[in-house]
Amino acid sequence: MIKSAVIQNIDLFPRWQEILAVALGLADEFSVVYPNGEYDTENFLLNGKPEFVSLPNLKVGRWPNMTDSSIFLAVWMIPYES
């Protein structure tokens, strides 16, 4: 079982939307690293940030591997089924 996967630039993969949908369907958490600062539509590193930061149960922390950036961690709340 894979515990984590890193994709630097998912839109370089063919059918990336299908890959992302399957990965999110199997995941119980998902994180994205964004540079700190104001949202700028011209900065491709900020793509999807407004949508991602609006997710419920979001945790934010400092990302030590990139200067002036934060990691945003979304945890899915999986309902219990008996």
PyMOL Python script that loads the backbone (N, CA, C, O; Angstrom):
from pymol import cmd

cmd.read_pdbstr("""\
ATOM      1  N   MET A   1       0.842  -1.178   0.000  1.00  0.00           N
ATOM      2  CA  MET A   1       0.000   0.000   0.000  1.00  0.00           C
ATOM      3  C   MET A   1       0.888   1.241   0.000  1.00  0.00           C
ATOM      4  O   MET A   1       1.855   1.314   0.757  1.00  0.00           O
ATOM      5  N   ILE A   2       0.563   2.208  -0.840  1.00  0.00           N
ATOM      6  CA  ILE A   2       1.296   3.468  -0.891  1.00  0.00           C
ATOM      7  C   ILE A   2       0.747   4.387   0.186  1.00  0.00           C
ATOM      8  O   ILE A   2      -0.459   4.623   0.262  1.00  0.00           O
ATOM      9  N   LYS A   3       1.647   4.904   1.023  1.00  0.00           N
ATOM     10  CA  LYS A   3       1.197   5.811   2.079  1.00  0.00           C
ATOM     11  C   LYS A   3       1.138   7.244   1.588  1.00  0.00           C
ATOM     12  O   LYS A   3       0.338   8.036   2.086  1.00  0.00           O
ATOM     13  N   SER A   4       1.973   7.589   0.619  1.00  0.00           N
ATOM     14  CA  SER A   4       1.919   8.939   0.064  1.00  0.00           C
ATOM     15  C   SER A   4       2.476   8.930  -1.350  1.00  0.00           C
ATOM     16  O   SER A   4       3.252   8.053  -1.729  1.00  0.00           O
ATOM     17  N   ALA A   5       2.069   9.908  -2.106  1.00  0.00           N
ATOM     18  CA  ALA A   5       2.557  10.096  -3.467  1.00  0.00           C
ATOM     19  C   ALA A   5       2.742  11.582  -3.689  1.00  0.00           C
ATOM     20  O   ALA A   5       1.957  12.393  -3.198  1.00  0.00           O
ATOM     21  N   VAL A   6       3.772  11.936  -4.422  1.00  0.00           N
ATOM     22  CA  VAL A   6       4.046  13.337  -4.725  1.00  0.00           C
ATOM     23  C   VAL A   6       4.024  13.516  -6.232  1.00  0.00           C
ATOM     24  O   VAL A   6       4.729  12.821  -6.964  1.00  0.00           O
ATOM     25  N   ILE A   7       3.215  14.446  -6.683  1.00  0.00           N
ATOM     26  CA  ILE A   7       3.171  14.798  -8.097  1.00  0.00           C
ATOM     27  C   ILE A   7       3.485  16.279  -8.189  1.00  0.00           C
ATOM     28  O   ILE A   7       2.707  17.118  -7.735  1.00  0.00           O
ATOM     29  N   GLN A   8       4.617  16.590  -8.773  1.00  0.00           N
ATOM     30  CA  GLN A   8       5.065  17.978  -8.838  1.00  0.00           C
ATOM     31  C   GLN A   8       4.179  18.837  -9.728  1.00  0.00           C
ATOM     32  O   GLN A   8       3.878  19.982  -9.391  1.00  0.00           O
ATOM     33  N   ASN A   9       3.766  18.293 -10.852  1.00  0.00           N
ATOM     34  CA  ASN A   9       2.956  19.069 -11.800  1.00  0.00           C
ATOM     35  C   ASN A   9       2.003  18.104 -12.489  1.00  0.00           C
ATOM     36  O   ASN A   9       2.317  17.564 -13.550  1.00  0.00           O
ATOM     37  N   ILE A  10       0.848  17.892 -11.889  1.00  0.00           N
ATOM     38  CA  ILE A  10      -0.067  16.845 -12.355  1.00  0.00           C
ATOM     39  C   ILE A  10      -0.579  17.078 -13.773  1.00  0.00           C
ATOM     40  O   ILE A  10      -0.871  16.110 -14.474  1.00  0.00           O
ATOM     41  N   ASP A  11      -0.696  18.317 -14.215  1.00  0.00           N
ATOM     42  CA  ASP A  11      -1.267  18.529 -15.545  1.00  0.00           C
ATOM     43  C   ASP A  11      -0.327  18.135 -16.682  1.00  0.00           C
ATOM     44  O   ASP A  11      -0.707  18.247 -17.847  1.00  0.00           O
ATOM     45  N   LEU A  12       0.894  17.677 -16.377  1.00  0.00           N
ATOM     46  CA  LEU A  12       1.782  17.134 -17.401  1.00  0.00           C
ATOM     47  C   LEU A  12       1.429  15.681 -17.742  1.00  0.00           C
ATOM     48  O   LEU A  12       1.874  15.160 -18.764  1.00  0.00           O
ATOM     49  N   PHE A  13       0.632  15.028 -16.890  1.00  0.00           N
ATOM     50  CA  PHE A  13       0.221  13.650 -17.123  1.00  0.00           C
ATOM     51  C   PHE A  13      -0.992  13.617 -18.036  1.00  0.00           C
ATOM     52  O   PHE A  13      -1.912  14.417 -17.866  1.00  0.00           O
ATOM     53  N   PRO A  14      -1.012  12.693 -19.015  1.00  0.00           N
ATOM     54  CA  PRO A  14      -2.245  12.525 -19.793  1.00  0.00           C
ATOM     55  C   PRO A  14      -3.363  12.056 -18.862  1.00  0.00           C
ATOM     56  O   PRO A  14      -3.115  11.276 -17.942  1.00  0.00           O
ATOM     57  N   ARG A  15      -4.562  12.514 -19.088  1.00  0.00           N
ATOM     58  CA  ARG A  15      -5.736  12.127 -18.302  1.00  0.00           C
ATOM     59  C   ARG A  15      -5.554  12.442 -16.820  1.00  0.00           C
ATOM     60  O   ARG A  15      -5.988  11.671 -15.964  1.00  0.00           O
ATOM     61  N   TRP A  16      -4.914  13.568 -16.514  1.00  0.00           N
ATOM     62  CA  TRP A  16      -4.613  13.911 -15.127  1.00  0.00           C
ATOM     63  C   TRP A  16      -5.869  14.063 -14.273  1.00  0.00           C
ATOM     64  O   TRP A  16      -5.840  13.782 -13.074  1.00  0.00           O
ATOM     65  N   GLN A  17      -6.958  14.500 -14.875  1.00  0.00           N
ATOM     66  CA  GLN A  17      -8.181  14.681 -14.093  1.00  0.00           C
ATOM     67  C   GLN A  17      -8.708  13.338 -13.579  1.00  0.00           C
ATOM     68  O   GLN A  17      -9.215  13.251 -12.460  1.00  0.00           O
ATOM     69  N   GLU A  18      -8.587  12.302 -14.396  1.00  0.00           N
ATOM     70  CA  GLU A  18      -9.010  10.966 -13.966  1.00  0.00           C
ATOM     71  C   GLU A  18      -8.083  10.438 -12.871  1.00  0.00           C
ATOM     72  O   GLU A  18      -8.547   9.834 -11.904  1.00  0.00           O
ATOM     73  N   ILE A  19      -6.792  10.663 -13.017  1.00  0.00           N
ATOM     74  CA  ILE A  19      -5.815  10.230 -12.016  1.00  0.00           C
ATOM     75  C   ILE A  19      -6.104  10.902 -10.681  1.00  0.00           C
ATOM     76  O   ILE A  19      -6.112  10.243  -9.642  1.00  0.00           O
ATOM     77  N   LEU A  20      -6.337  12.194 -10.703  1.00  0.00           N
ATOM     78  CA  LEU A  20      -6.615  12.938  -9.475  1.00  0.00           C
ATOM     79  C   LEU A  20      -7.922  12.469  -8.837  1.00  0.00           C
ATOM     80  O   LEU A  20      -7.983  12.313  -7.618  1.00  0.00           O
ATOM     81  N   ALA A  21      -8.962  12.244  -9.631  1.00  0.00           N
ATOM     82  CA  ALA A  21     -10.249  11.793  -9.099  1.00  0.00           C
ATOM     83  C   ALA A  21     -10.109  10.442  -8.401  1.00  0.00           C
ATOM     84  O   ALA A  21     -10.668  10.247  -7.322  1.00  0.00           O
ATOM     85  N   VAL A  22      -9.377   9.515  -8.996  1.00  0.00           N
ATOM     86  CA  VAL A  22      -9.170   8.200  -8.380  1.00  0.00           C
ATOM     87  C   VAL A  22      -8.352   8.340  -7.100  1.00  0.00           C
ATOM     88  O   VAL A  22      -8.693   7.744  -6.078  1.00  0.00           O
ATOM     89  N   ALA A  23      -7.281   9.118  -7.149  1.00  0.00           N
ATOM     90  CA  ALA A  23      -6.426   9.308  -5.968  1.00  0.00           C
ATOM     91  C   ALA A  23      -7.212   9.911  -4.810  1.00  0.00           C
ATOM     92  O   ALA A  23      -7.079   9.456  -3.673  1.00  0.00           O
ATOM     93  N   LEU A  24      -8.019  10.915  -5.076  1.00  0.00           N
ATOM     94  CA  LEU A  24      -8.815  11.533  -4.015  1.00  0.00           C
ATOM     95  C   LEU A  24      -9.894  10.591  -3.495  1.00  0.00           C
ATOM     96  O   LEU A  24     -10.243  10.637  -2.315  1.00  0.00           O
ATOM     97  N   GLY A  25     -10.420   9.741  -4.364  1.00  0.00           N
ATOM     98  CA  GLY A  25     -11.420   8.778  -3.947  1.00  0.00           C
ATOM     99  C   GLY A  25     -10.860   7.720  -3.004  1.00  0.00           C
ATOM    100  O   GLY A  25     -11.596   7.164  -2.189  1.00  0.00           O
ATOM    101  N   LEU A  26      -9.570   7.441  -3.109  1.00  0.00           N
ATOM    102  CA  LEU A  26      -8.917   6.443  -2.257  1.00  0.00           C
ATOM    103  C   LEU A  26      -8.263   7.046  -1.026  1.00  0.00           C
ATOM    104  O   LEU A  26      -7.920   6.320  -0.093  1.00  0.00           O
ATOM    105  N   ALA A  27      -8.088   8.345  -1.007  1.00  0.00           N
ATOM    106  CA  ALA A  27      -7.341   9.007   0.065  1.00  0.00           C
ATOM    107  C   ALA A  27      -8.225   9.346   1.255  1.00  0.00           C
ATOM    108  O   ALA A  27      -9.427   9.570   1.113  1.00  0.00           O
ATOM    109  N   ASP A  28      -7.599   9.378   2.444  1.00  0.00           N
ATOM    110  CA  ASP A  28      -8.309   9.890   3.606  1.00  0.00           C
ATOM    111  C   ASP A  28      -7.781  11.263   4.007  1.00  0.00           C
ATOM    112  O   ASP A  28      -8.317  11.900   4.914  1.00  0.00           O
ATOM    113  N   GLU A  29      -6.724  11.716   3.326  1.00  0.00           N
ATOM    114  CA  GLU A  29      -6.241  13.085   3.479  1.00  0.00           C
ATOM    115  C   GLU A  29      -5.489  13.482   2.224  1.00  0.00           C
ATOM    116  O   GLU A  29      -5.054  12.638   1.441  1.00  0.00           O
ATOM    117  N   PHE A  30      -5.347  14.787   2.053  1.00  0.00           N
ATOM    118  CA  PHE A  30      -4.745  15.318   0.837  1.00  0.00           C
ATOM    119  C   PHE A  30      -4.087  16.636   1.193  1.00  0.00           C
ATOM    120  O   PHE A  30      -4.682  17.454   1.893  1.00  0.00           O
ATOM    121  N   SER A  31      -2.864  16.855   0.721  1.00  0.00           N
ATOM    122  CA  SER A  31      -2.202  18.120   1.041  1.00  0.00           C
ATOM    123  C   SER A  31      -1.630  18.771  -0.203  1.00  0.00           C
ATOM    124  O   SER A  31      -1.269  18.110  -1.177  1.00  0.00           O
ATOM    125  N   VAL A  32      -1.561  20.093  -0.133  1.00  0.00           N
ATOM    126  CA  VAL A  32      -1.016  20.908  -1.205  1.00  0.00           C
ATOM    127  C   VAL A  32      -0.125  21.964  -0.574  1.00  0.00           C
ATOM    128  O   VAL A  32      -0.449  22.517   0.477  1.00  0.00           O
ATOM    129  N   VAL A  33       1.007  22.242  -1.228  1.00  0.00           N
ATOM    130  CA  VAL A  33       1.912  23.296  -0.759  1.00  0.00           C
ATOM    131  C   VAL A  33       1.726  24.508  -1.669  1.00  0.00           C
ATOM    132  O   VAL A  33       1.784  24.403  -2.894  1.00  0.00           O
ATOM    133  N   TYR A  34       1.502  25.662  -1.039  1.00  0.00           N
ATOM    134  CA  TYR A  34       1.367  26.912  -1.781  1.00  0.00           C
ATOM    135  C   TYR A  34       2.336  27.942  -1.226  1.00  0.00           C
ATOM    136  O   TYR A  34       2.620  27.947  -0.028  1.00  0.00           O
ATOM    137  N   PRO A  35       2.851  28.825  -2.100  1.00  0.00           N
ATOM    138  CA  PRO A  35       3.633  29.951  -1.599  1.00  0.00           C
ATOM    139  C   PRO A  35       2.735  30.861  -0.763  1.00  0.00           C
ATOM    140  O   PRO A  35       1.538  30.969  -1.031  1.00  0.00           O
ATOM    141  N   ASN A  36       3.296  31.503   0.231  1.00  0.00           N
ATOM    142  CA  ASN A  36       2.556  32.475   1.033  1.00  0.00           C
ATOM    143  C   ASN A  36       2.379  33.762   0.246  1.00  0.00           C
ATOM    144  O   ASN A  36       3.111  34.021  -0.709  1.00  0.00           O
ATOM    145  N   GLY A  37       1.423  34.554   0.643  1.00  0.00           N
ATOM    146  CA  GLY A  37       1.202  35.847  -0.001  1.00  0.00           C
ATOM    147  C   GLY A  37      -0.157  35.926  -0.644  1.00  0.00           C
ATOM    148  O   GLY A  37      -0.962  34.998  -0.563  1.00  0.00           O
ATOM    149  N   GLU A  38      -0.398  37.050  -1.282  1.00  0.00           N
ATOM    150  CA  GLU A  38      -1.675  37.325  -1.925  1.00  0.00           C
ATOM    151  C   GLU A  38      -1.880  36.434  -3.149  1.00  0.00           C
ATOM    152  O   GLU A  38      -0.929  36.110  -3.860  1.00  0.00           O
ATOM    153  N   TYR A  39      -3.132  36.046  -3.385  1.00  0.00           N
ATOM    154  CA  TYR A  39      -3.476  35.252  -4.563  1.00  0.00           C
ATOM    155  C   TYR A  39      -3.284  36.089  -5.818  1.00  0.00           C
ATOM    156  O   TYR A  39      -3.718  37.239  -5.881  1.00  0.00           O
ATOM    157  N   ASP A  40      -2.629  35.503  -6.817  1.00  0.00           N
ATOM    158  CA  ASP A  40      -2.364  36.174  -8.086  1.00  0.00           C
ATOM    159  C   ASP A  40      -2.666  35.187  -9.206  1.00  0.00           C
ATOM    160  O   ASP A  40      -2.026  34.139  -9.292  1.00  0.00           O
ATOM    161  N   THR A  41      -3.629  35.505 -10.060  1.00  0.00           N
ATOM    162  CA  THR A  41      -4.020  34.588 -11.132  1.00  0.00           C
ATOM    163  C   THR A  41      -2.893  34.334 -12.122  1.00  0.00           C
ATOM    164  O   THR A  41      -2.919  33.329 -12.832  1.00  0.00           O
ATOM    165  N   GLU A  42      -1.912  35.213 -12.185  1.00  0.00           N
ATOM    166  CA  GLU A  42      -0.784  35.039 -13.099  1.00  0.00           C
ATOM    167  C   GLU A  42       0.261  34.056 -12.562  1.00  0.00           C
ATOM    168  O   GLU A  42       1.103  33.576 -13.320  1.00  0.00           O
ATOM    169  N   ASN A  43       0.213  33.758 -11.272  1.00  0.00           N
ATOM    170  CA  ASN A  43       1.188  32.862 -10.648  1.00  0.00           C
ATOM    171  C   ASN A  43       0.650  31.435 -10.694  1.00  0.00           C
ATOM    172  O   ASN A  43      -0.259  31.097  -9.937  1.00  0.00           O
ATOM    173  N   PHE A  44       1.203  30.587 -11.580  1.00  0.00           N
ATOM    174  CA  PHE A  44       0.704  29.226 -11.730  1.00  0.00           C
ATOM    175  C   PHE A  44       0.901  28.386 -10.469  1.00  0.00           C
ATOM    176  O   PHE A  44       0.235  27.363 -10.309  1.00  0.00           O
ATOM    177  N   LEU A  45       1.789  28.789  -9.582  1.00  0.00           N
ATOM    178  CA  LEU A  45       1.986  28.055  -8.332  1.00  0.00           C
ATOM    179  C   LEU A  45       0.794  28.192  -7.385  1.00  0.00           C
ATOM    180  O   LEU A  45       0.676  27.440  -6.417  1.00  0.00           O
ATOM    181  N   LEU A  46      -0.083  29.145  -7.662  1.00  0.00           N
ATOM    182  CA  LEU A  46      -1.253  29.382  -6.814  1.00  0.00           C
ATOM    183  C   LEU A  46      -2.545  28.812  -7.399  1.00  0.00           C
ATOM    184  O   LEU A  46      -3.621  29.018  -6.836  1.00  0.00           O
ATOM    185  N   ASN A  47      -2.450  28.096  -8.526  1.00  0.00           N
ATOM    186  CA  ASN A  47      -3.653  27.535  -9.148  1.00  0.00           C
ATOM    187  C   ASN A  47      -4.417  26.665  -8.161  1.00  0.00           C
ATOM    188  O   ASN A  47      -3.836  25.783  -7.529  1.00  0.00           O
ATOM    189  N   GLY A  48      -5.700  26.906  -8.029  1.00  0.00           N
ATOM    190  CA  GLY A  48      -6.565  26.121  -7.161  1.00  0.00           C
ATOM    191  C   GLY A  48      -6.536  26.498  -5.696  1.00  0.00           C
ATOM    192  O   GLY A  48      -7.264  25.909  -4.897  1.00  0.00           O
ATOM    193  N   LYS A  49      -5.711  27.466  -5.320  1.00  0.00           N
ATOM    194  CA  LYS A  49      -5.601  27.809  -3.901  1.00  0.00           C
ATOM    195  C   LYS A  49      -6.924  28.286  -3.298  1.00  0.00           C
ATOM    196  O   LYS A  49      -7.283  27.817  -2.218  1.00  0.00           O
ATOM    197  N   PRO A  50      -7.669  29.196  -3.941  1.00  0.00           N
ATOM    198  CA  PRO A  50      -8.931  29.640  -3.326  1.00  0.00           C
ATOM    199  C   PRO A  50      -9.900  28.481  -3.068  1.00  0.00           C
ATOM    200  O   PRO A  50     -10.570  28.453  -2.036  1.00  0.00           O
ATOM    201  N   GLU A  51      -9.975  27.526  -3.999  1.00  0.00           N
ATOM    202  CA  GLU A  51     -10.872  26.389  -3.835  1.00  0.00           C
ATOM    203  C   GLU A  51     -10.379  25.461  -2.721  1.00  0.00           C
ATOM    204  O   GLU A  51     -11.173  24.962  -1.924  1.00  0.00           O
ATOM    205  N   PHE A  52      -9.079  25.239  -2.674  1.00  0.00           N
ATOM    206  CA  PHE A  52      -8.536  24.309  -1.689  1.00  0.00           C
ATOM    207  C   PHE A  52      -8.650  24.858  -0.275  1.00  0.00           C
ATOM    208  O   PHE A  52      -9.010  24.122   0.643  1.00  0.00           O
ATOM    209  N   VAL A  53      -8.353  26.129  -0.087  1.00  0.00           N
ATOM    210  CA  VAL A  53      -8.402  26.694   1.267  1.00  0.00           C
ATOM    211  C   VAL A  53      -9.836  26.829   1.792  1.00  0.00           C
ATOM    212  O   VAL A  53     -10.030  27.105   2.976  1.00  0.00           O
ATOM    213  N   SER A  54     -10.833  26.641   0.938  1.00  0.00           N
ATOM    214  CA  SER A  54     -12.219  26.704   1.394  1.00  0.00           C
ATOM    215  C   SER A  54     -12.739  25.336   1.864  1.00  0.00           C
ATOM    216  O   SER A  54     -13.885  25.238   2.303  1.00  0.00           O
ATOM    217  N   LEU A  55     -11.916  24.280   1.779  1.00  0.00           N
ATOM    218  CA  LEU A  55     -12.351  22.951   2.216  1.00  0.00           C
ATOM    219  C   LEU A  55     -12.546  22.903   3.725  1.00  0.00           C
ATOM    220  O   LEU A  55     -11.832  23.585   4.459  1.00  0.00           O
ATOM    221  N   PRO A  56     -13.509  22.102   4.203  1.00  0.00           N
ATOM    222  CA  PRO A  56     -13.694  21.945   5.648  1.00  0.00           C
ATOM    223  C   PRO A  56     -12.568  21.092   6.238  1.00  0.00           C
ATOM    224  O   PRO A  56     -11.888  20.371   5.508  1.00  0.00           O
ATOM    225  N   ASN A  57     -12.375  21.172   7.532  1.00  0.00           N
ATOM    226  CA  ASN A  57     -11.382  20.379   8.263  1.00  0.00           C
ATOM    227  C   ASN A  57      -9.959  20.585   7.740  1.00  0.00           C
ATOM    228  O   ASN A  57      -9.162  19.647   7.705  1.00  0.00           O
ATOM    229  N   LEU A  58      -9.650  21.803   7.341  1.00  0.00           N
ATOM    230  CA  LEU A  58      -8.341  22.122   6.773  1.00  0.00           C
ATOM    231  C   LEU A  58      -7.361  22.503   7.875  1.00  0.00           C
ATOM    232  O   LEU A  58      -7.689  23.289   8.763  1.00  0.00           O
ATOM    233  N   LYS A  59      -6.157  21.941   7.811  1.00  0.00           N
ATOM    234  CA  LYS A  59      -5.081  22.309   8.730  1.00  0.00           C
ATOM    235  C   LYS A  59      -3.991  22.979   7.911  1.00  0.00           C
ATOM    236  O   LYS A  59      -3.702  22.561   6.790  1.00  0.00           O
ATOM    237  N   VAL A  60      -3.388  24.017   8.470  1.00  0.00           N
ATOM    238  CA  VAL A  60      -2.350  24.769   7.767  1.00  0.00           C
ATOM    239  C   VAL A  60      -1.090  24.768   8.615  1.00  0.00           C
ATOM    240  O   VAL A  60      -1.138  24.978   9.827  1.00  0.00           O
ATOM    241  N   GLY A  61       0.034  24.529   7.962  1.00  0.00           N
ATOM    242  CA  GLY A  61       1.313  24.548   8.670  1.00  0.00           C
ATOM    243  C   GLY A  61       2.415  25.117   7.792  1.00  0.00           C
ATOM    244  O   GLY A  61       2.233  25.303   6.588  1.00  0.00           O
ATOM    245  N   ARG A  62       3.548  25.387   8.401  1.00  0.00           N
ATOM    246  CA  ARG A  62       4.707  25.890   7.668  1.00  0.00           C
ATOM    247  C   ARG A  62       5.335  24.737   6.894  1.00  0.00           C
ATOM    248  O   ARG A  62       5.483  23.644   7.441  1.00  0.00           O
ATOM    249  N   TRP A  63       5.703  24.953   5.653  1.00  0.00           N
ATOM    250  CA  TRP A  63       6.355  23.938   4.836  1.00  0.00           C
ATOM    251  C   TRP A  63       7.850  24.248   4.796  1.00  0.00           C
ATOM    252  O   TRP A  63       8.255  25.247   4.201  1.00  0.00           O
ATOM    253  N   PRO A  64       8.680  23.402   5.425  1.00  0.00           N
ATOM    254  CA  PRO A  64      10.105  23.708   5.549  1.00  0.00           C
ATOM    255  C   PRO A  64      10.911  23.499   4.273  1.00  0.00           C
ATOM    256  O   PRO A  64      12.059  23.938   4.198  1.00  0.00           O
ATOM    257  N   ASN A  65      10.342  22.841   3.270  1.00  0.00           N
ATOM    258  CA  ASN A  65      11.110  22.502   2.073  1.00  0.00           C
ATOM    259  C   ASN A  65      11.045  23.549   0.965  1.00  0.00           C
ATOM    260  O   ASN A  65      11.651  23.373  -0.092  1.00  0.00           O
ATOM    261  N   MET A  66      10.315  24.636   1.199  1.00  0.00           N
ATOM    262  CA  MET A  66      10.237  25.716   0.215  1.00  0.00           C
ATOM    263  C   MET A  66      10.130  27.032   0.982  1.00  0.00           C
ATOM    264  O   MET A  66       9.283  27.175   1.863  1.00  0.00           O
ATOM    265  N   THR A  67      10.973  27.973   0.652  1.00  0.00           N
ATOM    266  CA  THR A  67      11.000  29.257   1.347  1.00  0.00           C
ATOM    267  C   THR A  67       9.654  29.962   1.249  1.00  0.00           C
ATOM    268  O   THR A  67       9.044  30.012   0.181  1.00  0.00           O
ATOM    269  N   ASP A  68       9.194  30.507   2.380  1.00  0.00           N
ATOM    270  CA  ASP A  68       7.975  31.314   2.435  1.00  0.00           C
ATOM    271  C   ASP A  68       6.766  30.588   1.839  1.00  0.00           C
ATOM    272  O   ASP A  68       6.108  31.091   0.929  1.00  0.00           O
ATOM    273  N   SER A  69       6.488  29.398   2.371  1.00  0.00           N
ATOM    274  CA  SER A  69       5.354  28.622   1.869  1.00  0.00           C
ATOM    275  C   SER A  69       4.660  27.894   3.014  1.00  0.00           C
ATOM    276  O   SER A  69       5.207  27.754   4.108  1.00  0.00           O
ATOM    277  N   SER A  70       3.448  27.436   2.738  1.00  0.00           N
ATOM    278  CA  SER A  70       2.648  26.716   3.731  1.00  0.00           C
ATOM    279  C   SER A  70       2.096  25.448   3.117  1.00  0.00           C
ATOM    280  O   SER A  70       1.887  25.363   1.907  1.00  0.00           O
ATOM    281  N   ILE A  71       1.861  24.447   3.985  1.00  0.00           N
ATOM    282  CA  ILE A  71       1.211  23.221   3.544  1.00  0.00           C
ATOM    283  C   ILE A  71      -0.215  23.252   4.076  1.00  0.00           C
ATOM    284  O   ILE A  71      -0.450  23.560   5.244  1.00  0.00           O
ATOM    285  N   PHE A  72      -1.147  22.934   3.216  1.00  0.00           N
ATOM    286  CA  PHE A  72      -2.567  22.897   3.551  1.00  0.00           C
ATOM    287  C   PHE A  72      -2.995  21.440   3.495  1.00  0.00           C
ATOM    288  O   PHE A  72      -2.920  20.811   2.439  1.00  0.00           O
ATOM    289  N   LEU A  73      -3.444  20.900   4.622  1.00  0.00           N
ATOM    290  CA  LEU A  73      -3.822  19.498   4.728  1.00  0.00           C
ATOM    291  C   LEU A  73      -5.325  19.378   4.945  1.00  0.00           C
ATOM    292  O   LEU A  73      -5.867  19.904   5.917  1.00  0.00           O
ATOM    293  N   ALA A  74      -5.985  18.686   4.039  1.00  0.00           N
ATOM    294  CA  ALA A  74      -7.422  18.436   4.159  1.00  0.00           C
ATOM    295  C   ALA A  74      -7.611  16.986   4.590  1.00  0.00           C
ATOM    296  O   ALA A  74      -7.036  16.071   4.000  1.00  0.00           O
ATOM    297  N   VAL A  75      -8.415  16.790   5.614  1.00  0.00           N
ATOM    298  CA  VAL A  75      -8.704  15.452   6.120  1.00  0.00           C
ATOM    299  C   VAL A  75     -10.158  15.139   5.819  1.00  0.00           C
ATOM    300  O   VAL A  75     -11.053  15.884   6.219  1.00  0.00           O
ATOM    301  N   TRP A  76     -10.395  14.044   5.119  1.00  0.00           N
ATOM    302  CA  TRP A  76     -11.758  13.648   4.794  1.00  0.00           C
ATOM    303  C   TRP A  76     -12.366  12.991   6.010  1.00  0.00           C
ATOM    304  O   TRP A  76     -11.718  12.178   6.670  1.00  0.00           O
ATOM    305  N   MET A  77     -13.586  13.329   6.307  1.00  0.00           N
ATOM    306  CA  MET A  77     -14.322  12.691   7.387  1.00  0.00           C
ATOM    307  C   MET A  77     -15.136  11.557   6.766  1.00  0.00           C
ATOM    308  O   MET A  77     -16.148  11.798   6.109  1.00  0.00           O
ATOM    309  N   ILE A  78     -14.687  10.323   6.978  1.00  0.00           N
ATOM    310  CA  ILE A  78     -15.335   9.168   6.374  1.00  0.00           C
ATOM    311  C   ILE A  78     -16.442   8.683   7.324  1.00  0.00           C
ATOM    312  O   ILE A  78     -16.169   8.349   8.476  1.00  0.00           O
ATOM    313  N   PRO A  79     -17.683   8.647   6.839  1.00  0.00           N
ATOM    314  CA  PRO A  79     -18.784   8.207   7.716  1.00  0.00           C
ATOM    315  C   PRO A  79     -18.652   6.728   8.058  1.00  0.00           C
ATOM    316  O   PRO A  79     -18.231   5.923   7.227  1.00  0.00           O
ATOM    317  N   TYR A  80     -19.009   6.388   9.268  1.00  0.00           N
ATOM    318  CA  TYR A  80     -18.970   4.997   9.707  1.00  0.00           C
ATOM    319  C   TYR A  80     -20.153   4.241   9.120  1.00  0.00           C
ATOM    320  O   TYR A  80     -21.295   4.695   9.187  1.00  0.00           O
ATOM    321  N   GLU A  81     -19.857   3.072   8.541  1.00  0.00           N
ATOM    322  CA  GLU A  81     -20.923   2.239   8.003  1.00  0.00           C
ATOM    323  C   GLU A  81     -20.926   0.918   8.753  1.00  0.00           C
ATOM    324  O   GLU A  81     -19.880   0.285   8.904  1.00  0.00           O
ATOM    325  N   SER A  82     -22.089   0.500   9.220  1.00  0.00           N
ATOM    326  CA  SER A  82     -22.161  -0.778   9.935  1.00  0.00           C
ATOM    327  C   SER A  82     -22.707  -1.882   9.051  1.00  0.00           C
ATOM    328  O   SER A  82     -22.833  -3.023   9.495  1.00  0.00           O
TER     329      SER A  82
END
""", "prot")
cmd.dss("prot")
cmd.show_as("cartoon", "prot")
cmd.util.cbc("prot")
cmd.orient("prot")
